[in-house]
Amino acid sequence: MVKQAKAERTIADFGAQWERFPDNSGFYGSGELFADIVEPLLPAAEVQGLQVAEIGSGTGRIVEMLLGAGARHITAIEPSSAIAALRQRFADRTDRVACHQIAGDRIDQLRPFDLILSIGVLHHIPEPEPVVRAAFTALRPGGRLLIWLYGREGNGLYLAVFGPLRRLTTRLPDGVLDLLVRILDLPLVLYIALCRHLLLPLPLRDYILNVIGRMAPDKRRLIIFDQLNPAHAKYYTQAEARQLVTDAGFIDVQLHHRHRYSWTVIGTKPNG
């Protein structure tokens, strides 16, 4: 019951969050960032012509990236109230995008797919295993699942500071949290400058320089908000990330320690 309540609250949190931050412009929604997320495990060019599904589409950022990469058709799954904005965004492209307001563990009702992605979603689900099993069922034989998860390795200092802070921020009204985010953005701007100008192995330097430091100010604040808002967030070890996929039956599982702070994982459904 506790996990179910937390899952429902997390869905509601994201619905409100995507209504507050609907814009996906700039580097935040670019094909370049898509390649940064999925490669080297999945070359972006391999999306061309595929029947794809995304679990947790929000307002459609990754869906737009998939369209840009040439996916033949995309099934966008979003359980929250953000589904309204998602449907509106793709209202003139229903030949290539279908939007469904269902939970990820029901994706097996919409099969089959060549590729399923879930970017930055499963670590917010208290019990993600049913979602991964449903994705396994929904794929055609030889199809692939790619997920992106917060990593525990490389985030020690971050978790020491923001782990305790999240106990407060997950309870704050969005307007108050938005004000706190603007305050926290100031030292982040300073840290970005330090990473750019000091040739030192500062924590998360690669991520700061190649991802968040390239975001527009509003997208940078969205990322901070996204870290502090959801009711549930798990930081996966390498072993946990691998097990989440292998336990569902996937083979040829590969992991990439993206910018040394997160895990991109890909697995294949056996042909047999």
KAMOMO-V158205 format. One record per residue. N is the residue number from 1. RES is the residue in one letter. SS is DSSP state (H for helix, E for strand, - for the rest). PHI is phi in whole degrees, -180 to 180 (999 if undefined). Layout:
BEGIN
n | res | ss | phi
N | RES | SS | PHI
N | RES | SS | PHI
END
This chain:
BEGIN
n | res | ss | phi
1 | M | - | 999
2 | V | H | -64
3 | K | H | -65
4 | Q | H | -65
5 | A | H | -64
6 | K | H | -67
7 | A | H | -64
8 | E | H | -65
9 | R | H | -67
10 | T | H | -63
11 | I | H | -61
12 | A | H | -64
13 | D | H | -58
14 | F | H | -71
15 | G | H | -58
16 | A | H | -67
17 | Q | H | -63
18 | W | H | -73
19 | E | H | -71
20 | R | H | -78
21 | F | - | -125
22 | P | - | -84
23 | D | - | -85
24 | N | - | -122
25 | S | - | -77
26 | G | H | 75
27 | F | H | -57
28 | Y | H | -56
29 | G | H | -114
30 | S | - | -88
31 | G | H | -64
32 | E | H | -63
33 | L | H | -69
34 | F | H | -58
35 | A | H | -62
36 | D | H | -61
37 | I | H | -76
38 | V | H | -92
39 | E | - | -86
40 | P | - | -88
41 | L | - | -69
42 | L | - | -133
43 | P | - | -56
44 | A | H | -56
45 | A | H | -64
46 | E | H | -75
47 | V | H | -74
48 | Q | - | -52
49 | G | - | 81
50 | L | - | -88
51 | Q | E | -90
52 | V | E | -121
53 | A | E | -127
54 | E | E | -124
55 | I | E | -95
56 | G | - | 86
57 | S | - | -86
58 | G | - | 57
59 | T | - | -98
60 | G | - | 102
61 | R | H | -59
62 | I | H | -71
63 | V | H | -59
64 | E | H | -61
65 | M | H | -63
66 | L | H | -65
67 | L | H | -60
68 | G | H | -64
69 | A | - | -82
70 | G | - | 95
71 | A | - | -59
72 | R | - | -70
73 | H | E | -152
74 | I | E | -126
75 | T | E | -101
76 | A | E | -100
77 | I | E | -112
78 | E | - | -146
79 | P | - | -82
80 | S | - | -89
81 | S | - | -67
82 | A | - | -65
83 | I | H | -57
84 | A | H | -63
85 | A | H | -66
86 | L | H | -63
87 | R | H | -65
88 | Q | H | -65
89 | R | H | -61
90 | F | - | -111
91 | A | - | -60
92 | D | - | -96
93 | R | - | -133
94 | T | - | -67
95 | D | - | -71
96 | R | - | -120
97 | V | E | -133
98 | A | E | -117
99 | C | E | -109
100 | H | E | -131
101 | Q | - | -93
102 | I | - | -138
103 | A | - | -76
104 | G | H | -61
105 | D | H | -77
106 | R | H | -112
107 | I | H | -64
108 | D | H | -67
109 | Q | H | -78
110 | L | H | -117
111 | R | - | -68
112 | P | - | -100
113 | F | E | -130
114 | D | E | -84
115 | L | E | -148
116 | I | E | -124
117 | L | E | -120
118 | S | E | -145
119 | I | E | -106
120 | G | - | 71
121 | V | - | -119
122 | L | H | -61
123 | H | H | -72
124 | H | H | -102
125 | I | - | -104
126 | P | - | -58
127 | E | - | -128
128 | P | - | -80
129 | E | H | -57
130 | P | H | -61
131 | V | H | -68
132 | V | H | -68
133 | R | H | -65
134 | A | H | -65
135 | A | H | -63
136 | F | H | -58
137 | T | H | -64
138 | A | H | -75
139 | L | E | -85
140 | R | E | -71
141 | P | E | -55
142 | G | E | 89
143 | G | E | -71
144 | R | E | -126
145 | L | E | -113
146 | L | E | -123
147 | I | E | -128
148 | W | E | -125
149 | L | E | -130
150 | Y | E | -59
151 | G | E | -106
152 | R | - | -81
153 | E | - | -65
154 | G | - | 91
155 | N | - | -116
156 | G | H | -57
157 | L | H | -66
158 | Y | H | -58
159 | L | H | -67
160 | A | H | -64
161 | V | H | -88
162 | F | H | -92
163 | G | H | -59
164 | P | H | -63
165 | L | H | -63
166 | R | H | -63
167 | R | H | -61
168 | L | H | -90
169 | T | H | -67
170 | T | - | -68
171 | R | - | -104
172 | L | - | -79
173 | P | - | -61
174 | D | H | -58
175 | G | H | -65
176 | V | H | -70
177 | L | H | -62
178 | D | H | -60
179 | L | H | -66
180 | L | H | -62
181 | V | H | -60
182 | R | H | -64
183 | I | H | -71
184 | L | H | -67
185 | D | H | -67
186 | L | H | -65
187 | P | H | -66
188 | L | H | -65
189 | V | H | -59
190 | L | H | -64
191 | Y | H | -66
192 | I | H | -60
193 | A | H | -63
194 | L | H | -63
195 | C | H | -64
196 | R | H | -75
197 | H | H | -109
198 | L | - | -108
199 | L | - | -85
200 | L | - | -125
201 | P | - | -78
202 | L | - | -69
203 | P | - | -57
204 | L | - | 62
205 | R | H | -59
206 | D | H | -63
207 | Y | H | -65
208 | I | H | -61
209 | L | H | -75
210 | N | H | -99
211 | V | - | -127
212 | I | H | -67
213 | G | H | -70
214 | R | H | -99
215 | M | - | -82
216 | A | - | -65
217 | P | H | -54
218 | D | H | -68
219 | K | H | -75
220 | R | H | -62
221 | R | H | -69
222 | L | H | -60
223 | I | H | -64
224 | I | H | -63
225 | F | H | -57
226 | D | H | -63
227 | Q | H | -74
228 | L | H | -103
229 | N | H | -90
230 | P | - | -63
231 | A | - | -67
232 | H | - | -129
233 | A | - | -151
234 | K | - | -113
235 | Y | - | -105
236 | Y | E | -86
237 | T | - | -76
238 | Q | H | -57
239 | A | H | -65
240 | E | H | -66
241 | A | H | -64
242 | R | H | -65
243 | Q | H | -64
244 | L | H | -57
245 | V | H | -88
246 | T | H | -67
247 | D | - | -64
248 | A | - | -83
249 | G | - | 109
250 | F | - | -73
251 | I | E | -119
252 | D | E | 51
253 | V | E | -75
254 | Q | E | -127
255 | L | E | -127
256 | H | E | -129
257 | H | E | -85
258 | R | E | -67
259 | H | - | 50
260 | R | - | 62
261 | Y | - | -139
262 | S | E | -148
263 | W | E | -120
264 | T | E | -98
265 | V | E | -130
266 | I | E | -133
267 | G | E | -142
268 | T | E | -117
269 | K | - | -80
270 | P | - | -59
271 | N | - | -77
272 | G | - | -75
END
